[in-house]
Amino acid sequence: MTQGRVSKKYIETRYRETAKRLAQNIPRETVTLYEASRGRLTITLHSGEAHTLDKEEVEKILEAAPPYFWKLARIPIVLRYEKTPSGVARYVVQGDSWQRRLVEVIVRGDYTPQGLHELTVSQFQRIAARYRSIFFVTISP
């Protein structure tokens, strides 16, 4: 590698290393909204560390989500950051249709059968500010 220039291989290697490091801080387990409503707020990350969901944030989600979501929708929610070929950033909701529906309820106040598959940067910024302990972001290796 010459000074002032970074090789493509170096960038790709650093990207993969960063993705692996981020993956260690992604939840190994999730809890249903029902379990969270009953006080189960601590989950395990892939690193083995414990992560505690903020009780007030969980209560805000419980207020927004219809009661029949409680045994179906799971938290925390993982979002995958990616850029489109045109350079537009987006956050793709990982998980099943219930997590996508829950994200849509949080973002829009209502939901569709398919739920919200991806978030814009501005949508992500709004929910990240309100629900710091509920949303995790990763990148694809």
C-alpha positions as CSV (number, residue, x, y, z in Angstrom):
1,M,0.0,0.0,0.0
2,T,1.5,3.3,-1.0
3,Q,1.2,6.4,1.3
4,G,-1.9,8.4,0.5
5,R,-3.6,5.6,-1.5
6,V,-5.6,2.8,-0.1
7,S,-6.0,-0.4,-2.0
8,K,-9.3,-2.0,-2.8
9,K,-8.2,-5.2,-1.0
10,Y,-7.4,-3.2,2.2
11,I,-10.8,-1.5,2.2
12,E,-12.6,-4.8,1.6
13,T,-10.7,-6.4,4.4
14,R,-11.4,-3.6,6.8
15,Y,-15.1,-3.7,5.8
16,R,-15.3,-7.5,6.6
17,E,-13.6,-7.0,9.9
18,T,-15.9,-4.2,10.9
19,A,-19.0,-6.3,9.8
20,K,-17.7,-9.2,12.0
21,R,-17.1,-6.9,15.0
22,L,-20.6,-5.4,14.6
23,A,-22.2,-8.9,14.4
24,Q,-20.9,-9.7,17.9
25,N,-23.1,-6.9,19.2
26,I,-26.2,-8.1,17.5
27,P,-28.9,-9.9,19.7
28,R,-28.6,-13.7,20.0
29,E,-32.1,-13.8,21.3
30,T,-35.3,-11.7,21.2
31,V,-38.3,-11.5,23.4
32,T,-42.0,-11.1,22.5
33,L,-43.7,-7.9,23.4
34,Y,-45.7,-10.0,25.9
35,E,-42.6,-11.3,27.6
36,A,-41.2,-7.7,27.7
37,S,-44.5,-6.5,29.2
38,R,-44.1,-9.1,32.0
39,G,-40.6,-7.8,32.9
40,R,-38.2,-9.8,30.7
41,L,-36.1,-7.0,29.5
42,T,-32.6,-8.5,29.4
43,I,-31.4,-10.4,26.3
44,T,-28.0,-11.9,25.3
45,L,-25.9,-10.6,22.5
46,H,-23.8,-12.8,20.2
47,S,-20.7,-11.6,22.2
48,G,-22.3,-13.3,25.3
49,E,-22.9,-9.9,27.0
50,A,-26.3,-9.0,28.4
51,H,-28.3,-6.1,26.9
52,T,-31.2,-4.6,28.8
53,L,-34.1,-3.0,27.0
54,D,-35.2,0.3,28.3
55,K,-38.5,-0.1,30.2
56,E,-39.9,3.3,29.1
57,E,-39.1,2.5,25.4
58,V,-40.8,-0.9,25.8
59,E,-43.8,0.8,27.3
60,K,-44.0,3.2,24.4
61,I,-44.0,0.3,22.0
62,L,-46.6,-1.6,24.0
63,E,-48.9,1.5,23.8
64,A,-48.5,1.8,20.1
65,A,-48.8,-1.9,19.2
66,P,-52.2,-3.6,19.1
67,P,-52.5,-6.2,21.9
68,Y,-52.7,-9.1,19.5
69,F,-49.2,-8.2,18.4
70,W,-47.8,-8.9,21.8
71,K,-47.3,-12.6,21.5
72,L,-46.2,-12.4,17.8
73,A,-43.9,-9.4,17.5
74,R,-40.4,-9.7,18.9
75,I,-37.8,-7.1,20.1
76,P,-35.1,-6.0,19.8
77,I,-35.2,-5.3,16.1
78,V,-32.2,-5.6,13.8
79,L,-31.8,-3.3,10.8
80,R,-29.2,-3.9,8.1
81,Y,-27.6,-0.7,6.7
82,E,-26.9,-0.8,3.0
83,K,-26.4,1.6,0.1
84,T,-28.2,1.2,-3.2
85,P,-26.1,1.2,-6.4
86,S,-27.3,4.8,-6.9
87,G,-25.7,5.7,-3.5
88,V,-29.0,6.0,-1.5
89,A,-28.7,4.7,2.1
90,R,-31.4,2.6,3.6
91,Y,-32.0,0.4,6.6
92,V,-33.6,-3.0,5.8
93,V,-35.7,-4.6,8.6
94,Q,-34.4,-8.1,9.5
95,G,-36.8,-10.7,10.9
96,D,-40.2,-11.8,10.1
97,S,-43.4,-10.1,8.9
98,W,-44.4,-9.4,12.6
99,Q,-41.2,-7.4,13.2
100,R,-41.8,-5.5,9.9
101,R,-45.4,-4.8,11.0
102,L,-44.2,-3.6,14.4
103,V,-41.6,-1.3,12.7
104,E,-44.4,0.1,10.5
105,V,-46.6,0.7,13.6
106,I,-43.7,2.5,15.3
107,V,-42.9,4.6,12.2
108,R,-46.3,5.3,10.7
109,G,-48.8,4.5,13.4
110,D,-50.5,1.8,11.4
111,Y,-49.5,-1.3,9.5
112,T,-50.1,-3.3,6.3
113,P,-50.0,-7.1,5.9
114,Q,-46.4,-7.0,4.5
115,G,-45.2,-4.5,7.1
116,L,-42.4,-2.0,6.5
117,H,-39.4,-3.7,4.8
118,E,-37.0,-0.8,4.8
119,L,-36.5,2.6,6.4
120,T,-35.1,5.8,4.9
121,V,-32.3,7.6,6.7
122,S,-34.8,10.2,8.2
123,Q,-37.1,7.4,9.4
124,F,-34.2,5.6,11.0
125,Q,-33.0,8.8,12.7
126,R,-36.4,9.4,14.3
127,I,-36.8,5.9,15.7
128,A,-33.1,5.6,16.7
129,A,-33.6,8.8,18.8
130,R,-36.7,7.4,20.5
131,Y,-35.8,3.8,20.9
132,R,-32.1,3.5,21.5
133,S,-32.2,0.1,23.3
134,I,-34.7,-1.5,20.9
135,F,-33.0,-1.1,17.4
136,F,-29.6,-2.6,16.4
137,V,-27.9,-1.8,13.2
138,T,-25.5,-4.1,11.3
139,I,-23.9,-4.2,7.8
140,S,-23.6,-7.1,5.4
141,P,-20.1,-8.6,5.3
